[in-house]
Amino acid sequence: MSRAKKKRRIRWGRIIGAFFFIGIFLVGLFHIIEYINQTISALNQPLKKTEQTLSFQGNKNQDKLDPINVLLLGSDSRGEEDARTDTIMVAHYDPETQQVKLISLMRDMYVSIPDYGEEKLNAAFSHGGPDLLRETIKENFGLDLHYYAIVDFKGFEKAADILAPNGIEVDIPYEMSDGIGMTLEEGEQTLHGNELLGYVRFRQDRLSDFGRIQRQQEVITKLKDEAVSLNSIKNLPKLLELLHTYVDTNLETTTLLQIGKDLLTEKSGDIETLRIPEDGSFENNRYDGVGEVLEVDFPQNKESINKFLAKD
């Protein structure tokens, strides 16, 4: 073989190799552009609202550097009369430290509801939606809320399957079946979206509502860990689509994206949790027409909330 032919063969090999790598680059670029377009499309969609528009008169946080408190509610129905809320939480986010803290408020606390007198905390939502619940929390615990987010339970189920497609492991203390439409066996189990929803909503807990609060915080923390381990930013368009379909909120999408980015990049660290009322700050009681309630030491719990939300 002549030297000229050998050189020509080497030159064609380089050209073929270059085309190969250019092809890989173009395929990658296509997927990046597709992802960006999906994200922008989701950002441009208006958030879906209930037929009954929720005004939420809580103070909006105009200074983006200040921490925000978001009222998180899990509800059986959206935009319907007498809608119940099984879950009442406050998510605290500090943009300066990228720290996320979660306060679970027990629904059976006996509180003063403006214009309605003393009832259980979750009755405020039934009477006046997130507006009245916000006012009730402010009056009883001194905690102001800037935004709200009402999550339909179907949306939670779908989000769990996106964040943890292989499910998450939990240790079920005993068989759970009443009121959740399924049977969860005792022992270590890997649960997916629908099963996780049953797990966090099971009401016949031997620890009453305290056990349910623990399970809610457990699942939220594990889903956060799954999201980080899977680098779930690639699922952002799907999650945003769920947001528009299953969540009513007055949070700006850009703020949600910032919080999500901090969670997924682990800047926020572990989610710190608090349950109100805390141990030793309440008594069990019963009232006709109301049922079993928790009589709360409000000064003690206000102090606990303030300490919990203070910067480390």
C-alpha positions as CSV (number, residue, x, y, z in Angstrom):
1,M,0.0,0.0,0.0
2,S,1.4,3.4,-1.0
3,R,2.0,6.1,1.5
4,A,-0.6,8.4,-0.3
5,K,-3.3,5.8,0.1
6,K,-2.4,5.3,3.8
7,K,-2.7,9.0,4.5
8,R,-6.0,9.2,2.7
9,R,-7.5,6.4,4.8
10,I,-6.3,8.0,8.1
11,R,-7.9,11.3,6.9
12,W,-11.3,9.7,6.2
13,G,-11.2,8.0,9.6
14,R,-10.8,11.4,11.3
15,I,-13.7,12.8,9.3
16,I,-16.0,9.9,10.2
17,G,-15.0,10.3,13.9
18,A,-15.7,14.0,13.8
19,F,-19.2,13.4,12.3
20,F,-19.8,10.8,15.0
21,F,-19.1,13.2,17.8
22,I,-21.0,16.0,16.1
23,G,-24.0,13.7,15.9
24,I,-23.8,13.0,19.6
25,F,-23.5,16.7,20.3
26,L,-26.6,17.5,18.1
27,V,-28.7,14.8,19.8
28,G,-27.7,16.2,23.2
29,L,-28.4,19.7,22.1
30,F,-31.8,18.7,20.8
31,H,-32.7,17.2,24.2
32,I,-31.5,20.3,26.0
33,I,-33.6,22.6,23.8
34,E,-36.6,20.3,24.2
35,Y,-36.2,20.5,28.0
36,I,-35.9,24.3,27.9
37,N,-38.9,24.6,25.7
38,Q,-41.0,22.4,28.0
39,T,-39.9,24.4,31.0
40,I,-40.6,27.7,29.4
41,S,-44.0,26.4,28.2
42,A,-44.9,25.4,31.7
43,L,-43.8,28.7,33.2
44,N,-46.0,30.6,30.7
45,Q,-49.1,28.7,31.7
46,P,-51.4,30.3,34.3
47,L,-51.8,28.4,37.5
48,K,-55.1,26.5,37.6
49,K,-57.5,28.0,40.1
50,T,-60.6,26.7,41.7
51,E,-64.0,27.9,40.5
52,Q,-64.2,29.6,43.9
53,T,-61.3,32.1,43.6
54,L,-59.2,32.2,46.7
55,S,-57.9,35.7,47.6
56,F,-55.7,34.8,50.6
57,Q,-55.2,38.1,52.4
58,G,-51.9,37.0,54.0
59,N,-49.0,39.5,53.6
60,K,-47.1,39.0,50.4
61,N,-43.3,38.9,50.9
62,Q,-42.1,41.8,48.7
63,D,-38.4,41.5,49.8
64,K,-37.1,38.4,48.1
65,L,-34.3,38.2,50.6
66,D,-36.7,37.7,53.6
67,P,-37.9,34.3,54.7
68,I,-41.3,33.2,53.6
69,N,-44.0,31.1,55.3
70,V,-46.2,29.0,53.0
71,L,-49.5,27.4,54.3
72,L,-49.5,23.9,52.9
73,L,-52.8,22.0,52.8
74,G,-53.7,18.6,51.7
75,S,-57.4,18.5,50.7
76,D,-59.9,15.9,49.6
77,S,-61.5,18.3,47.1
78,R,-60.8,21.6,45.6
79,G,-63.3,24.4,45.1
80,E,-66.2,22.6,46.7
81,E,-68.2,23.5,49.8
82,D,-67.3,21.8,53.0
83,A,-64.0,20.6,51.6
84,R,-61.9,18.9,54.3
85,T,-58.2,19.3,54.9
86,D,-56.4,16.3,56.3
87,T,-53.0,18.0,56.4
88,I,-52.1,21.4,57.8
89,M,-48.4,22.4,57.5
90,V,-46.3,25.6,57.3
91,A,-43.2,25.5,55.1
92,H,-40.6,28.0,56.0
93,Y,-38.0,28.9,53.4
94,D,-35.1,31.3,53.9
95,P,-33.6,32.5,50.5
96,E,-30.4,33.7,52.2
97,T,-29.5,30.3,53.8
98,Q,-31.6,28.1,51.3
99,Q,-32.9,26.4,54.4
100,V,-36.3,24.7,54.5
101,K,-38.2,24.0,57.7
102,L,-41.6,22.3,58.1
103,I,-44.1,22.8,60.9
104,S,-47.0,20.3,61.2
105,L,-50.1,21.7,62.9
106,M,-52.4,19.1,64.4
107,R,-55.9,19.6,63.1
108,D,-57.6,18.7,66.4
109,M,-56.1,21.7,68.4
110,Y,-58.9,23.6,70.1
111,V,-58.4,27.2,68.9
112,S,-60.2,30.5,68.6
113,I,-61.5,31.0,65.1
114,P,-62.3,34.7,64.2
115,D,-66.1,35.2,64.0
116,Y,-66.8,31.5,64.9
117,G,-65.6,31.0,68.4
118,E,-63.6,28.0,69.7
119,E,-63.4,24.9,67.4
120,K,-60.9,22.5,66.0
121,L,-58.2,24.1,63.9
122,N,-59.3,22.4,60.7
123,A,-62.8,23.8,61.1
124,A,-61.4,27.1,60.0
125,F,-60.7,25.8,56.6
126,S,-64.3,24.4,56.3
127,H,-65.7,27.8,57.4
128,G,-63.6,30.1,55.3
129,G,-60.9,28.4,53.3
130,P,-57.2,29.3,53.5
131,D,-58.1,33.0,54.3
132,L,-59.7,32.1,57.6
133,L,-57.2,29.4,58.4
134,R,-54.4,31.9,57.9
135,E,-56.1,34.4,60.3
136,T,-56.7,31.6,62.8
137,I,-53.1,30.6,62.8
138,K,-52.0,34.2,63.2
139,E,-54.3,34.9,66.1
140,N,-53.5,31.7,68.1
141,F,-49.8,31.2,67.3
142,G,-48.6,34.7,66.2
143,L,-47.3,33.1,62.9
144,D,-47.9,35.2,59.8
145,L,-48.3,33.4,56.4
146,H,-47.3,34.9,53.1
147,Y,-48.6,32.3,50.7
148,Y,-50.8,29.2,50.4
149,A,-50.6,26.0,48.5
150,I,-53.6,23.5,48.4
151,V,-52.5,20.1,47.1
152,D,-55.1,17.7,45.8
153,F,-54.2,14.2,47.1
154,K,-54.2,12.8,43.5
155,G,-51.5,15.3,42.8
156,F,-49.4,14.0,45.7
157,E,-49.8,10.5,44.4
158,K,-48.6,11.4,40.9
159,A,-45.7,13.6,42.2
160,A,-44.5,10.7,44.4
161,D,-44.3,8.4,41.4
162,I,-42.3,11.0,39.5
163,L,-39.9,11.7,42.3
164,A,-39.5,8.1,43.4
165,P,-40.4,5.8,40.4
166,N,-39.0,2.8,42.3
167,G,-41.0,3.7,45.4
168,I,-39.7,4.4,48.9
169,E,-39.1,2.1,51.8
170,V,-41.1,2.4,55.0
171,D,-41.4,0.3,58.1
172,I,-45.1,-0.2,58.7
173,P,-45.7,-0.8,62.4
174,Y,-48.9,-2.9,61.9
175,E,-51.5,-3.7,59.3
176,M,-53.2,-0.6,57.9
177,S,-56.5,-0.8,55.9
178,D,-59.4,1.1,57.4
179,G,-60.5,4.0,55.3
180,I,-57.6,3.9,52.8
181,G,-59.1,1.5,50.2
182,M,-56.2,-1.0,50.4
183,T,-54.3,-3.1,52.9
184,L,-50.7,-2.3,53.9
185,E,-49.0,-5.2,55.5
186,E,-46.9,-4.9,58.7
187,G,-43.1,-4.7,58.2
188,E,-40.7,-3.1,55.8
189,Q,-42.4,-2.3,52.5
190,T,-41.6,-0.4,49.3
191,L,-44.6,1.8,48.6
192,H,-45.5,3.8,45.4
193,G,-47.7,6.8,45.0
194,N,-51.1,5.4,45.7
195,E,-49.8,3.3,48.6
196,L,-47.9,6.2,50.0
197,L,-51.0,8.3,50.0
198,G,-52.8,5.5,52.0
199,Y,-49.9,5.3,54.4
200,V,-49.9,9.0,55.2
201,R,-53.7,9.3,55.4
202,F,-54.4,6.2,57.6
203,R,-56.5,7.6,60.5
204,Q,-56.9,4.5,62.8
205,D,-53.3,5.0,64.2
206,R,-52.6,3.6,67.6
207,L,-50.9,6.9,68.3
208,S,-54.0,8.8,67.0
209,D,-53.2,11.8,64.9
210,F,-49.7,12.0,66.3
211,G,-48.7,8.9,64.3
212,R,-50.2,10.3,61.1
213,I,-48.1,13.5,61.5
214,Q,-45.0,11.4,61.9
215,R,-45.7,9.5,58.8
216,Q,-46.4,12.7,56.8
217,Q,-43.1,14.2,57.8
218,E,-41.3,10.9,57.2
219,V,-42.6,10.6,53.6
220,I,-41.9,14.2,52.7
221,T,-38.3,13.9,54.0
222,K,-37.8,10.6,52.1
223,L,-39.3,12.0,48.9
224,K,-36.9,15.0,49.1
225,D,-34.0,12.6,49.5
226,E,-35.2,10.5,46.5
227,A,-35.5,13.7,44.4
228,V,-31.9,14.6,45.2
229,S,-30.5,11.2,44.6
230,L,-32.2,10.9,41.2
231,N,-31.2,14.4,40.1
232,S,-34.8,15.0,39.4
233,I,-34.3,18.4,37.7
234,K,-34.9,16.5,34.4
235,N,-38.5,15.9,35.6
236,L,-39.1,19.6,36.2
237,P,-41.5,20.0,33.2
238,K,-43.6,17.0,34.5
239,L,-43.7,18.4,38.0
240,L,-44.7,21.9,36.7
241,E,-47.5,20.3,34.8
242,L,-48.7,18.6,38.0
243,L,-48.5,22.0,39.7
244,H,-50.8,23.6,37.2
245,T,-53.3,20.7,37.4
246,Y,-53.4,19.7,41.1
247,V,-52.2,22.6,43.1
248,D,-53.9,25.9,43.9
249,T,-51.4,28.5,45.1
250,N,-50.5,32.2,45.0
251,L,-46.8,31.4,45.0
252,E,-45.0,32.7,41.9
253,T,-43.6,29.9,39.7
254,T,-40.2,31.4,39.8
255,T,-40.2,31.2,43.6
256,L,-41.2,27.6,43.5
257,L,-38.4,26.9,41.0
258,Q,-35.9,28.6,43.3
259,I,-37.0,26.5,46.3
260,G,-37.0,23.3,44.2
261,K,-33.5,24.1,42.8
262,D,-32.1,24.5,46.3
263,L,-33.7,21.3,47.4
264,L,-32.5,19.3,44.4
265,T,-28.9,20.7,44.6
266,E,-28.8,20.0,48.4
267,K,-28.1,23.6,49.2
268,S,-31.0,23.4,51.7
269,G,-29.6,20.5,53.6
270,D,-31.9,18.3,55.6
271,I,-35.5,19.4,56.1
272,E,-36.0,20.3,59.8
273,T,-39.4,19.4,61.2
274,L,-41.5,20.5,64.2
275,R,-44.9,19.3,65.4
276,I,-47.3,21.7,67.1
277,P,-48.4,21.2,69.9
278,E,-45.1,19.9,71.2
279,D,-44.9,17.2,73.9
280,G,-45.9,18.4,77.3
281,S,-47.8,21.5,76.0
282,F,-51.3,20.1,75.7
283,E,-54.0,18.1,77.3
284,N,-56.7,15.9,75.8
285,N,-60.3,17.0,76.4
286,R,-63.8,16.5,74.9
287,Y,-66.6,18.9,74.2
288,D,-70.2,18.2,73.1
289,G,-70.7,19.0,69.5
290,V,-66.9,19.1,68.9
291,G,-65.5,15.8,70.0
292,E,-62.0,15.0,71.2
293,V,-59.7,18.1,71.1
294,L,-56.2,19.1,72.2
295,E,-56.2,21.9,74.8
296,V,-53.0,23.8,73.9
297,D,-50.6,25.9,76.0
298,F,-50.3,28.7,73.4
299,P,-47.5,30.7,75.0
300,Q,-45.3,27.7,75.2
301,N,-46.0,26.7,71.5
302,K,-45.5,30.3,70.3
303,E,-42.1,30.3,71.9
304,S,-41.2,26.9,70.3
305,I,-42.2,28.2,66.9
306,N,-40.1,31.3,67.3
307,K,-37.1,29.3,68.4
308,F,-37.6,26.8,65.5
309,L,-37.7,29.5,62.9
310,A,-34.8,31.5,64.2
311,K,-31.7,31.4,62.0
312,D,-29.1,28.9,63.1
